[in-house]
Amino acid sequence: MSETIMSDEFPDRLSVDPNSPFYNADILARDVGIRFKGVEKTNVEEYCISEGWVRVTAGTAKDRHGNPLTIKVHGPVEPYFRDKK
């Protein structure tokens, strides 16, 4: 019986899009929250800690493939796990 222990470290870059190479279902299952410029954001599609940016959805607009349109915004990114007590 082998148990995998999840670390509390975040990848430098994470995406919620399953088609992205930066998608990680195990980490996303732990309910990741993002603070961007000190404010909690709920519409983040992707982030990069080292480069200091997030991609947020642009309202309800969709691209030609039906994916939400995103805008890249620069600033300090702080990911955290909402499941931590």
N, C-alpha and C positions, 0 to 999 in steps of 0.2 A: 504494500500500500504506500504509494508515494504521493506526498502532498507538495504542491508547488506554493511557495510562499511569495506573495506579491510584495514587491518593494514599494516604497512610497516615493520613488523617483519617477519623474515625468520624462518622456522623450523630449528632445529639443523641438521637434515638430510633430504635430498630431492633427489628423483630419477626421471628420465624421463621415466622409464619403467613402463607401466600401470600395470604390474603383481607384482610390488614391493609393500610392505606394506608402503613404504616411498613416494609413488607417491601422488601428490596433484595437480589436474588439475586446480584448481582455481588460485593457485600461479603461475603455469607454464604459464597460459594464459596471465599473466602480463609481459611476456618476461624477464625472469631472466637472468642476466649476471653473470659470475664468473671471479673474478680476483684471480689467483693463483700465489703466490710469486711475486705479483705486475704486472703480465702479464695477459691480458685478454685471456681466453681460450674459444673456441667455440665447443670443442669436449668432454665436460664433461657429463658423463652419470649419475653420482651420486656424492654427496659431504656430508661431515660431518664436521661441524664447530668445535665442541668441541674436536674431536679427531685429527683434522687438516689433512684431506686427501681428495683427489678427485679420482674418477675413470674416466679415459680417454680412448677413443677407441684406439685400437692398429692397426692403418691403416685400411685396408679393410678386415682383417681376420674375419672369422665367426666361431662360435662354431657349434656343431652338430645339434643344434636346429635353426640355422640361425640367432642367435643374435650376435651382434658385440663383439669381444673379448675385454676385458678391462684390464687396468693395474692400480693398486692402487699406487698413488704417495703422499708422505707426505710433508706438508708444510702449510703455512698460507693460509686460504681460506677466501675470501671476496665476498659474494654474493651481488648483487644490482639489482634494477629494471631499465631496459633500458627505460621504458615508463615515468619515472619521468623527469620532465622538470627542 
